[in-house]
Every structure is written in structure tokens, then in C-alpha cells.
Amino acid sequence: MSSQLRSETSFSTKDYQCYSGSQVTGLSHLMGYSSLQAASQKHGGFVGSQNTYDQELQSNYFPQSMRTLDERRFTDETSHEMHYPAQTSSEQYCTLESSSATGGYTVYNTPSTVSFSPNGSPMSQQESHTYPQEPNHSPYDANGSPLSLSCITDNENDMWSKLKELETAMLGPDTDTMDSPDSAFQGGLNSDQSAFDWNEMMEIMNPKRDLKEVLISCAKAVSDDDLPRANQLIGDLRNMVSVSGEPIQRLGAYMLEGLVARLSSTGHGIYKSLKCKEPASAELLSYMHILYEACPYFKFGYMSANGAIAEAVKDENHIHIIDFQIAQGSQWITLMQALASRPGGPPHIRITGIDDSNSAYARGGGLQIVGQRLSRLADSCKIPFEFHAAPVSGVDIEFSSLEVRPGEAIAVNFPYVLHHMPDESVSTENHRDRLIRLIKSLSPKVVTLVEQESNTNTAAFLPRFLETLNYYTAMFESIDATLSRDHKERINVEQHCLARDVVNIIACEGAERVERHEVLGKWKSRFRMAGFTPYPLSSVVNSTIKTLLDSYCEKYKLYEDDGALYLGWMDRDLVVSCAWI
């Protein structure tokens, strides 16, 4: 998931009401306190505080709706398969553009700028024109008669034999519908039955192909440097994918974009371009908020991490939370409300928010905005509070950036962020392990880790492609469970929140590939080598998350294994949460 996806949690009024109930009450029970609802009445209320914390974002959640996609079909002059035309239009719904590539291999006559046609299939600018209706673009003449059967067979008797076999299979051996070639073809296909037979024959001779199989075949051709084969399959895929179709068709559109970008050496350009051409901050927040509400992945991560932190610091009076991807800072609202209800008064809380300049764009401003919002919340709850902004990338974090003070109980949060740190496979500096060792040197009370359960870091291209196909198929299917197929913002949500990651995984290598996920087994090895031991998540938090999932599709699966909590879709694990001390 993109490094900016934590920006989705600019909660609506409904969110605050929900979190003032069972979800946050679970944190209060963890620490042995009264429910958060009672604390809300005492401190001004969690629901009441949302207006001052987030009112500037409320009106921006739903930008202008998408226009209806118009699908038009035409017949290619070299095939009887139906294709969608690529039309020039200023109303294209999804465009992934890279900067110009120099010296790169041009695929399928495709420049480095690739966009999507109105039916959702990728097309190049060179293809973005409308073909005139010419006779040689159709197997039929103006009267509806076949122009020629030579594209199928050079032998008319052979053709007739094939048709007779088809008729016998469909209608039985006794039919006299087609006693001679003349009865079927003289004067064209004049009867509905004849037209039906023709269509059935075409389906038998041109069976539908499985999109996953074609994607895999294309990836194998790319992996083997079989450029003619890759070109051919890319052309086939353009007519099979659609950003408005089934889950596999939508994912296939972005995976195809990644394959084209890989061959034309423009993957990094597309990734950068998508970052630079994101929508305005409020609009981007709306897309992220839609995904946040549609799927439980982020709520699962925040609730499990907050539960571990709440239990680890329940007896501490000075708490320092170091968040390696602060985004909007909304994860800490529920925890601060829970800590405010402690008997004897709340602790002093200091939050260090780390985030780079890219997330500032999504936020609509610098980290001081987050500090101001959290400060207003702390005031409403009468919590002694400080905010320390660290506007740097994770790879540049040093001990001095964290401003650790003696006597503080330190809690460190790694939410969907460590997989962006380069490791030994990319750089001799190995920032991934360096950061984990740096945090261990702080002697933290707890460290929380939430990551995607996927293996795309050191895997070679083809296994990485297969893993991405499997993982994101489950992700796109889970989106379908909540967002209807005609949801007006679905395309924007998937493009801005997921497509960039897919393209980066497939098209980029080395330092340019920043989406480098690892499975929990690898993370365990890294943390244990740094001297950490597992910190099991509380059963109370697990129960609260199970209650949350009751409001989602029953195909979501939650289970605990060896101290870690897994959330998945059907039989595919998607997110894992764990804690360390």
C-alpha cells in the first residue's frame, strides 16, 4: 500500500461516533479503566472533538463524479475478434503517464506515454485515433454477407465440412437445415439460425482466453526477453483488460501498464509521474477515505497497534510515541482518548511525527498541521501534550532526529512503512536493519509493526509478478464486496491508492523499486537479530477487531498465529500485525 495511504483516516462524524464506542472501549478495558464513553462526557467527548480536529476536510470527501464509460466495438482487419477502439478524448478516465524515455525499447509501437481508452484498456497516443468504417474492417459486406472465408480455410469443401459438423453437434443428425452450401451462404446469412451457427463457429474457433493465463504468459515472455511474443500478448491484453470491469480486468489494466513500462524502461518515470500528478490534497483524501471505509485493512492495523501500545504504557506517566509515518495523525485520536480516562489523571504525551515531503502534499501542508490538530484534541481531553515534527524520510532518520528525553516510556510505530526502506539487496547501507537496530538502542517499551503479507522484495521478476497478481487479485476482489461496480469513484480510488504500487513492483528494479514487501517470517528474523522479542497482542484487542469485522463481508478472515494477528481475504493473508519489546 502506498506510503500516503495513512492520509485516509481523516475521520468523518460517523467515524468518531464509532470509535467512541466498542472499538476504543476495548483499549480502555485493556488498561482497566472505565469505558471511553464516560471519559468522553468528562472531557468534552470524542464525538464533539471531531469538529475542531477535522472539519476542514469534511466537505472534500466526494469530488465530482465520473462520467459514464461508453464502450464501442469494432472489428480488426486482421482478425474476427471484436476489439474496442482507442479514441482521442479529453475525457479519459485513467491515465498513467511517464516522462519521456530515452534509449528505451518501444513496445507495440507504444511511446512512454500510455493512457486508457474509454473502455478502460491501455492504449498509446499513436493508437488514439478512430478507424473509419471500411469494408476490410469487417467479415461482412454491406448486405451482411461474408466477404470471404479465406481467412479461415482455402478449401470451400473443408469449410462446408466444418459447418456440417457444427450443425450436427448442435441440431442432431436428422436436421435438413443445411443440405448444401448454397442453402447456408447463397444470398448471405439471411436466417437467424444461420447467423447463430456462424457465431457459434467463431466462438469454437476463437475460444475465450483466461486473462490470468495471458498475463502470466506475457510476463514470462518479458522475463525471457522474448520481445516478439511479449508484443503479441500485450496487443491481446489491451482488448481483455478494463479499469471498469471485473476485479481481474481492473488489476490486469495496471499490471499491463507495468509490463509495458518495464519493456520501455519507463517504470520509474510512471511512478514519479503518478506522485507528481496526484489530485489536490482534499480530493486525494476523499479517495483514501473511501478505501479506508470500504476495506478494514487500515482500521485493523491501527486498532491492533494501539492496543499493544496501550497495554505496554498503562502504568507510565511520560509517554513518547515515535510514529514513522504520521500522515494525518488520526491513529492517535483513539489512544489519546483512552489514556485521558486513566484514574488519577492522564499521562504526559509527546508524539514525534515522521513523514517526508510527499505526504505533505497529500496532507495539504506540513507537519505543523498535524501538531495543531492533535494539540486541540489534547486540550479538549485535558491531556498534557507536545508534538515534535520530523519532516524527513525514514532512510535519513538518525538518533538526533528523535529528541529522546530521559524518563520517557517510548513506543515506536511502524505502520505500512518499513517495506519502503532499502535493505541489503539494494544498498550496502541496509537502512531497513539500521532503523530496527536504532530503535532497539532506545530501549522502547513496545514497537508495533503492521505490514502487507507479501513477498516482493528479493524475488526475481517472474515470481514477483505472480505474487503481485495473487495478492492484488484478493485486494481488488475485497473492494468489490463493498464498492458496487457502478460506484462513481471506484476508478479513482484504485488508480490513486493501488495502481502506483502495482506498476512500481512490476516495472522497476534496484533503488527505483520502493515497494519491497516481506512476509512476517523475514521481519521476525530482522527483529530478532536486532535483539527484540515478540510481544503478544492482547486477546481483548483481538476480540474488538473481530467485532469490527462483523460489519464487513464474511469472506474476511482473522486469526492469530505465534503472537501475530493476520487479516486476509478468503484463503489469502493480506495484512499482518505484531509487536516487539
Order of alpha helices (4+ residues) and beta strands (2+ residues): alpha-alpha-alpha-alpha-beta-beta-beta-beta-beta-alpha-alpha-alpha-alpha-alpha-alpha-alpha-alpha-alpha-beta-alpha-beta-alpha-alpha-beta-alpha-beta-alpha-beta-alpha-alpha-alpha-alpha-alpha-beta-beta-beta
